[in-house]
């Protein structure tokens, strides 16, 4: 084998899980922001 083949380290499963978790948290934050905006708009109309 050549040196490049020996030095290649595929991404770890943990890194994939971390990216998925961060993406999920980002989506949750966006959803929360939308809910807060809706609540604020309703309360302003009272």
Buried (B, 14 or more C-beta within 10 A) or exposed (E): EEEEEEEEEEEEEEEEEEEEEEEEEEEEEEEEEEEEEEEEEEEEEE
